[in-house]
């Protein structure tokens, strides 16, 4: 069995770590450390090899209020930081990269302005960009997961490949934060159809789910973003990274 990279998620709103359920951030969650920088350092101490950061202020209001925090996270850990939220044009992408972000996650922009999306990939390189595909009931959604597009996820992924995309972050929004099991089939279908790398996001509740994702790694799912299950200690002693990366269950 091949190994899979487990990436903890840090979701930020108004400078604080928040819990996200079906795309909606919730403040004042007692099981979360309110300080995103502290949280990043905790995950690094726990052996994380990368961190996924979502900036809800940037995503919803195109605000840069959290940029200092993002930069501090990048400077505080020696692992890649993947950043998503509010990248609406080339200048946004450039500014985020300059914060020290390793990889940008781009969603709405890719749908609304394919030419600009291609320009970003051609400028920074395909390894620095991941295309986000957020899905509700087998339909791609954008704009903070609020706007329907009428697009089939697999067909849309194929279109993004033509623009230069080589990695997808696939989220079944209805699974997000629910810990009811991931939609592996969705990510698997996109990986098979495109032949590109896929990061699955949403729904992982524990070892059984992670083992099922690991089994699908042969189809091109090489990583998984986990939030709620990690924060609620669903993986005893947080040995998750060592176990997942060794491919032993």
FENQUI-V282861 format. One record per residue. N is the residue number from 1. RES is the residue in three letters. PSI is psi in whole degrees, 0 to 359 (NA if undefined). Layout:
n=N res=RES psi=PSI
n=N res=RES psi=PSI
This chain:
n=1 res=UNK psi=131
n=2 res=UNK psi=160
n=3 res=UNK psi=162
n=4 res=UNK psi=143
n=5 res=UNK psi=127
n=6 res=UNK psi=124
n=7 res=UNK psi=114
n=8 res=UNK psi=145
n=9 res=UNK psi=137
n=10 res=UNK psi=112
n=11 res=UNK psi=129
n=12 res=UNK psi=134
n=13 res=UNK psi=130
n=14 res=UNK psi=37
n=15 res=UNK psi=4
n=16 res=UNK psi=154
n=17 res=UNK psi=134
n=18 res=UNK psi=158
n=19 res=UNK psi=140
n=20 res=UNK psi=125
n=21 res=UNK psi=117
n=22 res=UNK psi=42
n=23 res=UNK psi=0
n=24 res=UNK psi=118
n=25 res=UNK psi=141
n=26 res=UNK psi=129
n=27 res=UNK psi=166
n=28 res=UNK psi=51
n=29 res=UNK psi=117
n=30 res=UNK psi=333
n=31 res=UNK psi=356
n=32 res=UNK psi=145
n=33 res=UNK psi=124
n=34 res=UNK psi=336
n=35 res=UNK psi=111
n=36 res=UNK psi=326
n=37 res=UNK psi=315
n=38 res=UNK psi=319
n=39 res=UNK psi=319
n=40 res=UNK psi=319
n=41 res=UNK psi=327
n=42 res=UNK psi=313
n=43 res=UNK psi=324
n=44 res=UNK psi=316
n=45 res=UNK psi=327
n=46 res=UNK psi=6
n=47 res=UNK psi=15
n=48 res=UNK psi=144
n=49 res=UNK psi=352
n=50 res=UNK psi=161
n=51 res=UNK psi=139
n=52 res=UNK psi=122
n=53 res=UNK psi=130
n=54 res=UNK psi=126
n=55 res=UNK psi=102
n=56 res=UNK psi=331
n=57 res=UNK psi=318
n=58 res=UNK psi=320
n=59 res=UNK psi=318
n=60 res=UNK psi=326
n=61 res=UNK psi=1
n=62 res=UNK psi=35
n=63 res=UNK psi=145
n=64 res=UNK psi=23
n=65 res=UNK psi=335
n=66 res=UNK psi=5
n=67 res=UNK psi=323
n=68 res=UNK psi=322
n=69 res=UNK psi=318
n=70 res=UNK psi=315
n=71 res=UNK psi=320
n=72 res=UNK psi=321
n=73 res=UNK psi=312
n=74 res=UNK psi=325
n=75 res=UNK psi=345
n=76 res=UNK psi=342
n=77 res=UNK psi=151
n=78 res=UNK psi=30
n=79 res=UNK psi=159
n=80 res=UNK psi=138
n=81 res=UNK psi=122
n=82 res=UNK psi=129
n=83 res=UNK psi=133
n=84 res=UNK psi=146
n=85 res=UNK psi=111
n=86 res=UNK psi=20
n=87 res=UNK psi=99
n=88 res=UNK psi=351
n=89 res=UNK psi=179
n=90 res=UNK psi=318
n=91 res=UNK psi=322
n=92 res=UNK psi=316
n=93 res=UNK psi=315
n=94 res=UNK psi=316
n=95 res=UNK psi=319
n=96 res=UNK psi=318
n=97 res=UNK psi=321
n=98 res=UNK psi=344
n=99 res=UNK psi=344
n=100 res=UNK psi=6
n=101 res=UNK psi=135
n=102 res=UNK psi=315
n=103 res=UNK psi=139
n=104 res=UNK psi=141
n=105 res=UNK psi=120
n=106 res=UNK psi=126
n=107 res=UNK psi=277
n=108 res=UNK psi=319
n=109 res=UNK psi=320
n=110 res=UNK psi=326
n=111 res=UNK psi=317
n=112 res=UNK psi=333
n=113 res=UNK psi=73
n=114 res=UNK psi=324
n=115 res=UNK psi=317
n=116 res=UNK psi=322
n=117 res=UNK psi=315
n=118 res=UNK psi=319
n=119 res=UNK psi=318
n=120 res=UNK psi=315
n=121 res=UNK psi=316
n=122 res=UNK psi=330
n=123 res=UNK psi=313
n=124 res=UNK psi=345
n=125 res=UNK psi=144
n=126 res=UNK psi=333
n=127 res=UNK psi=344
n=128 res=UNK psi=357
n=129 res=UNK psi=133
n=130 res=UNK psi=137
n=131 res=UNK psi=124
n=132 res=UNK psi=130
n=133 res=UNK psi=103
n=134 res=UNK psi=133
n=135 res=UNK psi=135
n=136 res=UNK psi=119
n=137 res=UNK psi=50
n=138 res=UNK psi=25
n=139 res=UNK psi=133
n=140 res=UNK psi=134
n=141 res=UNK psi=152
n=142 res=UNK psi=189
n=143 res=UNK psi=62
n=144 res=UNK psi=27
n=145 res=UNK psi=25
n=146 res=UNK psi=339
n=147 res=UNK psi=126
n=148 res=UNK psi=149
n=149 res=UNK psi=341
n=150 res=UNK psi=6
n=151 res=UNK psi=138
n=152 res=UNK psi=134
n=153 res=UNK psi=317
n=154 res=UNK psi=315
n=155 res=UNK psi=320
n=156 res=UNK psi=318
n=157 res=UNK psi=319
n=158 res=UNK psi=322
n=159 res=UNK psi=321
n=160 res=UNK psi=327
n=161 res=UNK psi=322
n=162 res=UNK psi=337
n=163 res=UNK psi=354
n=164 res=UNK psi=359
n=165 res=UNK psi=136
n=166 res=UNK psi=358
n=167 res=UNK psi=139
n=168 res=UNK psi=141
n=169 res=UNK psi=112
n=170 res=UNK psi=122
n=171 res=UNK psi=122
n=172 res=UNK psi=103
n=173 res=UNK psi=324
n=174 res=UNK psi=342
n=175 res=UNK psi=341
n=176 res=UNK psi=118
n=177 res=UNK psi=2
n=178 res=UNK psi=339
n=179 res=UNK psi=41
n=180 res=UNK psi=14
n=181 res=UNK psi=141
n=182 res=UNK psi=157
n=183 res=UNK psi=81
n=184 res=UNK psi=325
n=185 res=UNK psi=319
n=186 res=UNK psi=308
n=187 res=UNK psi=320
n=188 res=UNK psi=315
n=189 res=UNK psi=321
n=190 res=UNK psi=319
n=191 res=UNK psi=316
n=192 res=UNK psi=317
n=193 res=UNK psi=327
n=194 res=UNK psi=335
n=195 res=UNK psi=17
n=196 res=UNK psi=170
n=197 res=UNK psi=141
n=198 res=UNK psi=133
n=199 res=UNK psi=122
n=200 res=UNK psi=139
n=201 res=UNK psi=132
n=202 res=UNK psi=127
n=203 res=UNK psi=345
n=204 res=UNK psi=127
n=205 res=UNK psi=348
n=206 res=UNK psi=195
n=207 res=UNK psi=321
n=208 res=UNK psi=315
n=209 res=UNK psi=319
n=210 res=UNK psi=322
n=211 res=UNK psi=322
n=212 res=UNK psi=322
n=213 res=UNK psi=318
n=214 res=UNK psi=319
n=215 res=UNK psi=327
n=216 res=UNK psi=358
n=217 res=UNK psi=336
n=218 res=UNK psi=344
n=219 res=UNK psi=352
n=220 res=UNK psi=0
n=221 res=UNK psi=107
n=222 res=UNK psi=359
n=223 res=UNK psi=162
n=224 res=UNK psi=133
n=225 res=UNK psi=128
n=226 res=UNK psi=133
n=227 res=UNK psi=277
n=228 res=UNK psi=315
n=229 res=UNK psi=326
n=230 res=UNK psi=315
n=231 res=UNK psi=331
n=232 res=UNK psi=15
n=233 res=UNK psi=44
n=234 res=UNK psi=352
n=235 res=UNK psi=99
n=236 res=UNK psi=132
n=237 res=UNK psi=7
n=238 res=UNK psi=43
n=239 res=UNK psi=13
n=240 res=UNK psi=319
n=241 res=UNK psi=316
n=242 res=UNK psi=320
n=243 res=UNK psi=311
n=244 res=UNK psi=319
n=245 res=UNK psi=343
n=246 res=UNK psi=346
n=247 res=UNK psi=20
n=248 res=UNK psi=127
n=249 res=UNK psi=NA
